[in-house]
Amino acid sequence: MREEYELVVIGGGPAGMAAALSAQEAGLRDILIVERDKELGGILNQCIHTGFGLHYFQEDLTGPEYASRFIKMLQATGVRQSLETMALEIRPGGGGHSPETRTEIHIVSKREGYRIVRTKTLVLAMGCRERTRGAAGIPGARPSGILTAGAAQRYINLEGYMVGRKALVLGSGDVGLIMARRMSLEGAEVLACVERLPYSSGLTRNVVQCLYDFAIPLYLSHTIIDIRGVKRVEGAVVCRVDEWGKPIPGTEMDFACDTILLSVGLIPENELSRQAGVEIDRRTGGAFVYEDRETLLPGVFACGNVLQVHDLVDDVTEEGMLAGRAAARYAMDRRTPAVPALELACGQGIRCVVPQRIRPDNPEETIEIDFRVDRMVQDGTVVLQSGAEEVARLRRDRLSPGEMEKWKLPKALLLGKARLDSAAPLILSLEEAVL
């Protein structure tokens, strides 16, 4: 069974819904969203706390409320949804619009069986997954009671199960911080949040609202060096670590607990992307992309957490809208002839940057650069350079690796100062104020 579409979106979370909606608004009509869950919304459906939509809707919404608004908007468009459907394989077609050169996606569902769909253009919006205990290399026994923070969130918020009564949180990612608060509200005792890095890897607002407001201690530069228990977790040993992450003898603390929640990082879900031949940036864990979020494979776009791990769902939506508009232009063959792209690279103090390529013929009026720094900085300046020429600079009172920075530059400014004839990349670097 073969089907033909102008656009296929893999993933029905906030990024995928935004991409499909903006592509439809730009003029596409034959759009399919492939989602492996039983309903659209992605991770939003289990995020029952508020804090969503403050930028996009100018309202303070819960995750399900935010998802519901997009689901209702999609229902009015005629965008087709294939739920409880797994994408198995992507076969890029070379970027052409003829049936012979279109991208093929092999999908399967219980209701409709195995299908092959062809599309002029494809948007990857598969989100991300949590790093597990095995990936983090945590020593100790292997009893029950050790869960990722996202799994605990699903058990409590969607399934109605309480995962423990005395918990220790390892890692200070946003999901871990939020679950520390959630378990406290459900009556559990959260003993502490332990972070190996010298700074929190989550948003400052979540540190304040989820830990400080609930009197939950945050131990920076600490990690778990042992877990005790036979059938169920009985306790854990926490130790301070040096600048290289090695435990410092004599600093051990013993915590008696029955649950350990892991919030030790998120990994973009790019197995399908790699299989399709999409080139992956080891810094972000997502694809190399142009400014419109097209990957280096023609006609294949990426957005949301599958491209880079975001802090705010509003930013995920904005990126999905950008990718959807660009995908629509590609499908309708409305792009101007391609010109050589500028490479954007990380300099001193910058951990990762998106996009990694910028094309001067982009129809958007502004070019947005997303980046993260590699250390805590007070009073820092981010500088964009083209060779010896300074293109622009951005000053910030505070920069943290746990918070993504967004820099919108007028395209005219960028193209007016960048050396388009140079093979040297644009360099984004960080300067600290000298006291």
C-alpha positions in Angstrom: 0.0 0.0 0.0 1.5 3.3 -1.1 0.4 6.9 -0.3 1.5 10.2 -1.6 1.9 13.4 0.5 3.3 16.8 0.1 4.6 16.7 3.7 5.1 14.0 6.3 5.9 14.9 9.9 7.3 12.2 12.1 6.3 13.0 15.7 3.1 14.5 17.0 4.5 16.5 19.9 4.7 20.3 20.1 7.3 20.5 17.4 5.5 18.2 15.0 2.1 19.9 15.5 3.6 23.4 15.0 5.4 22.3 11.8 2.3 20.7 10.3 0.1 23.7 11.2 2.5 26.3 9.8 3.0 24.3 6.6 -0.8 24.1 6.2 -1.0 27.8 6.7 1.7 28.3 4.1 -0.4 26.5 1.5 0.2 22.8 1.8 -2.9 20.5 1.9 -1.7 16.9 1.8 0.0 16.6 5.2 0.4 13.5 7.4 1.5 13.4 11.0 2.9 10.0 12.1 2.7 9.5 15.9 3.5 6.4 17.8 1.4 7.3 20.9 -2.4 7.0 21.0 -2.9 10.8 20.9 -1.0 13.9 19.9 0.8 16.1 22.4 4.0 14.2 23.1 5.6 14.7 26.5 3.2 17.6 27.2 0.4 15.2 28.1 2.2 14.1 31.3 3.4 17.6 32.2 0.5 18.7 34.3 2.3 21.6 35.9 2.0 25.2 34.7 4.6 27.3 33.0 3.8 26.6 29.4 2.6 29.1 26.8 3.9 32.2 28.6 5.6 33.4 25.3 3.4 31.9 22.6 0.0 32.4 24.1 0.8 35.0 26.8 -0.9 32.7 29.2 0.2 30.4 32.0 -1.0 26.9 30.9 -0.4 23.3 31.9 1.2 20.9 29.3 -2.2 19.2 28.4 -3.8 22.6 28.0 -1.0 23.8 25.7 -1.2 20.6 23.6 -5.0 20.8 23.5 -4.9 24.2 21.8 -2.7 22.9 19.0 -4.8 19.7 18.6 -7.9 21.8 18.2 -6.2 24.1 15.6 -5.0 21.0 13.7 -8.5 19.5 13.7 -9.8 22.5 11.8 -7.2 22.1 9.0 -7.7 18.6 7.6 -4.2 17.5 8.4 -4.2 13.7 8.5 -3.1 12.0 11.7 -1.8 8.4 11.8 -1.8 7.6 15.6 -0.3 4.5 17.3 1.9 4.2 14.2 5.7 3.5 14.3 8.1 4.9 11.6 10.5 2.0 10.8 12.7 3.4 8.0 13.3 6.5 6.0 14.7 6.2 2.4 15.7 9.6 1.1 14.8 10.1 -2.5 17.4 12.7 -3.5 15.4 15.8 -3.0 13.4 15.8 -6.2 9.6 16.2 -6.6 9.1 13.4 -9.2 7.6 10.2 -7.8 10.9 8.4 -8.4 12.9 10.9 -6.3 10.5 11.4 -3.4 11.4 10.3 0.1 9.9 7.0 1.3 8.8 6.4 4.9 8.0 2.8 6.0 5.4 2.8 8.8 3.4 0.2 10.6 0.3 0.2 12.9 -2.0 -2.3 14.4 -5.0 -0.8 12.6 -3.6 -0.3 9.1 -0.7 -2.7 9.0 2.5 -2.0 7.0 2.5 1.0 4.7 4.9 2.9 2.6 4.2 6.6 2.2 6.0 8.9 -0.2 6.5 12.6 0.3 8.0 15.7 -1.3 9.4 16.8 2.0 9.8 15.4 5.5 10.0 17.0 8.9 11.7 15.1 11.7 10.2 15.9 15.1 10.8 12.7 17.2 11.8 14.5 20.4 14.3 13.1 22.8 14.7 10.4 25.4 16.3 10.3 28.9 19.8 9.1 29.7 19.5 5.9 31.8 21.5 4.6 34.7 23.6 2.4 32.4 24.5 5.4 30.2 25.4 7.4 33.3 27.6 4.6 34.7 26.2 4.8 38.3 27.7 2.1 40.5 26.0 0.0 43.2 23.3 -2.7 43.5 20.4 -3.0 41.0 17.3 -3.1 43.2 13.9 -1.7 42.1 13.1 1.9 42.9 15.5 3.5 40.4 13.7 5.4 37.7 14.2 8.2 35.3 12.4 11.4 36.3 10.3 11.2 33.1 9.2 7.6 33.9 8.2 8.7 37.4 6.3 11.6 36.0 4.3 9.3 33.7 3.5 6.9 36.5 2.3 9.6 38.9 0.6 12.0 36.5 -0.9 9.6 33.9 -1.1 6.2 35.5 -1.9 7.2 39.0 0.9 5.2 40.8 3.1 6.6 43.5 6.7 5.6 42.9 8.1 6.0 46.4 7.9 7.7 49.8 11.5 8.8 50.4 13.4 10.0 47.3 16.8 11.2 46.2 17.1 13.0 42.9 20.4 12.6 40.9 20.9 15.3 38.4 19.3 18.8 38.2 17.7 18.7 34.8 14.3 20.4 34.5 12.3 17.2 34.7 14.2 16.1 37.8 13.6 19.5 39.5 9.9 19.4 38.6 9.5 15.8 39.9 11.2 16.8 43.2 8.4 19.3 43.7 5.7 16.9 42.4 6.6 14.1 44.8 6.7 16.6 47.7 3.2 17.7 46.8 2.1 14.1 46.8 3.4 13.6 50.3 6.8 12.0 49.7 9.9 13.2 51.4 12.6 14.4 48.9 15.9 14.3 50.7 18.0 16.2 48.2 18.9 16.9 44.6 22.5 15.9 43.8 24.3 17.4 40.8 27.8 16.3 39.6 28.4 19.7 37.9 29.2 22.9 39.8 26.0 24.5 38.4 22.4 23.4 37.9 21.7 22.0 34.5 18.1 23.2 34.7 16.4 26.6 34.5 17.0 29.0 37.4 13.2 29.4 37.8 12.8 25.7 38.3 15.6 25.6 40.9 13.9 28.3 42.8 10.3 27.1 42.5 10.9 23.4 42.8 13.8 23.2 45.3 14.2 26.4 47.3 10.5 26.9 47.7 10.1 23.4 49.1 13.3 23.5 51.3 14.9 20.7 49.2 18.7 20.8 49.4 20.8 21.1 46.2 24.3 19.6 46.4 26.4 20.8 43.5 29.6 19.0 42.6 28.3 15.8 44.2 27.3 12.5 42.8 26.1 9.0 43.9 29.0 6.6 44.4 27.0 3.6 45.8 23.4 2.3 45.9 22.3 -0.2 48.6 19.4 -2.6 48.6 18.4 -6.1 47.6 14.8 -6.1 46.3 14.2 -2.4 46.8 16.5 0.6 47.2 17.4 1.1 50.8 19.9 3.9 50.6 22.6 5.7 48.6 26.0 7.2 49.4 26.7 10.7 48.0 30.2 12.1 47.7 31.7 15.4 46.6 33.6 15.4 43.4 36.6 17.4 42.2 36.9 19.4 39.0 37.5 16.3 37.0 34.4 14.5 38.4 36.4 12.1 40.7 35.0 11.4 44.2 36.9 13.1 47.1 37.5 10.7 50.0 36.1 11.7 53.4 33.2 13.7 51.9 30.7 10.8 51.9 27.0 11.3 53.0 24.6 8.5 53.6 21.0 8.9 52.6 18.3 6.3 53.6 15.8 6.3 50.7 13.5 3.9 48.8 13.6 5.7 45.5 16.2 7.3 43.3 15.1 9.5 40.4 17.6 10.1 37.5 17.7 13.4 35.7 21.1 13.0 34.1 20.5 14.4 30.6 18.4 14.1 27.5 19.4 12.5 24.2 17.8 13.6 20.8 16.0 10.6 19.3 17.9 10.3 16.1 18.1 6.6 15.3 15.8 7.1 12.2 17.8 10.2 11.2 21.2 8.3 11.3 19.7 5.4 9.4 18.5 7.8 6.7 22.0 9.3 6.3 21.3 12.6 8.1 24.6 14.0 9.3 24.6 14.5 13.1 26.4 17.2 15.2 28.1 15.5 18.2 27.8 18.8 20.1 24.0 19.0 20.0 23.2 15.3 19.4 20.9 16.5 16.6 21.3 17.1 12.8 23.5 19.7 11.1 20.9 22.2 9.8 20.6 25.4 7.8 19.0 28.5 9.2 15.5 27.2 8.1 16.1 23.9 9.9 16.7 21.9 6.7 19.2 19.1 7.3 22.1 18.5 4.8 19.7 16.0 3.1 17.6 18.1 0.6 13.9 18.2 1.6 14.5 16.7 5.1 14.0 19.2 8.0 14.4 18.8 11.8 12.9 20.7 14.7 12.3 20.5 18.4 14.2 18.3 20.8 15.2 15.9 18.1 17.4 18.8 16.8 18.5 20.3 20.1 17.3 20.0 23.6 15.2 23.0 24.4 14.3 24.6 27.8 10.8 25.9 26.9 8.0 24.4 24.8 7.3 27.9 23.4 10.8 27.8 21.7 10.0 24.3 20.4 6.8 25.6 18.8 8.6 28.6 17.3 11.2 26.3 15.7 8.5 23.9 14.5 6.8 26.8 12.8 10.0 27.8 11.1 10.7 24.3 9.8 7.1 24.0 8.6 7.2 27.2 6.6 10.5 26.1 5.0 9.2 22.7 4.2 6.1 24.2 2.5 8.4 26.4 0.4 10.4 23.4 -0.6 7.3 21.3 -1.4 5.8 24.0 -3.5 9.2 24.7 -5.3 9.2 28.3 -4.2 12.8 28.6 -3.1 15.3 30.8 -4.8 18.3 29.2 -6.5 20.7 28.0 -3.9 23.9 29.9 -3.1 26.9 28.9 -1.0 26.1 28.8 2.7 28.1 30.3 5.5 29.3 27.9 8.1 28.7 28.8 11.8 31.1 27.3 14.3 31.7 27.3 18.0 34.5 29.4 19.4 35.9 29.9 22.8 33.4 29.4 25.6 30.5 28.2 23.3 29.4 24.6 23.8 27.0 24.2 20.9 25.2 26.4 18.3 22.2 26.0 15.9 22.1 26.5 13.0 25.5 25.3 11.7 24.9 26.7 8.2 23.4 30.0 7.0 22.2 30.6 3.5 22.2 34.2 2.3 19.1 33.6 0.2 16.9 32.8 3.1 13.5 34.7 2.8 13.2 35.2 6.5 13.9 38.7 7.7 15.9 37.6 10.7 18.3 34.8 11.4 18.0 33.2 14.9 21.1 31.7 16.5 20.6 29.3 19.4 23.6 28.5 21.6 24.8 27.4 25.0 27.9 28.4 26.8 30.2 25.9 28.4 30.5 27.5 31.9 28.8 29.9 34.3 29.6 33.5 33.4 28.7 36.8 35.0 28.8 39.9 32.7 29.7 38.2 29.5 29.6 39.2 25.8 29.0 36.9 22.9 30.8 37.9 19.7 30.1 36.8 16.1 33.0 37.2 13.8 33.7 36.7 10.1 37.4 36.3 9.9 38.9 39.4 11.5 35.6 41.3 11.0 33.3 41.6 13.9 29.7 41.1 12.7 27.8 41.7 16.0 28.0 41.4 19.8 25.5 40.5 22.5 26.0 41.4 26.2 24.4 39.3 29.0 24.6 39.9 32.7 24.5 36.2 33.3 25.1 33.1 31.2 24.5 29.5 32.3 25.1 26.2 30.4 21.7 25.1 31.7 19.9 27.8 29.8 19.7 28.1 26.0 20.4 31.6 24.7 18.6 32.9 21.6 20.0 35.7 19.4 18.0 37.1 16.6 20.0 39.0 14.0 18.6 41.0 11.1 19.6 39.2 7.9 20.7 42.5 6.4 23.2 43.1 9.2 24.6 39.6 8.9 25.0 39.7 5.1 26.3 43.2 5.2 29.3 42.3 7.3 30.0 38.6 6.7 32.5 37.7 4.1 30.4 35.7 1.6 33.5 35.0 -0.6 35.4 33.5 2.3 35.8 29.8 3.1 36.4 30.6 6.7 33.4 30.0 9.0 31.5 32.5 11.1 32.8 32.1 14.7 30.6 32.5 17.8 32.7 33.1 20.9 32.4 34.2 24.5 34.2 37.1 26.2 34.2 37.5 30.0 34.4 41.0 31.6 37.8 41.6 33.3 37.3 42.9 36.8 
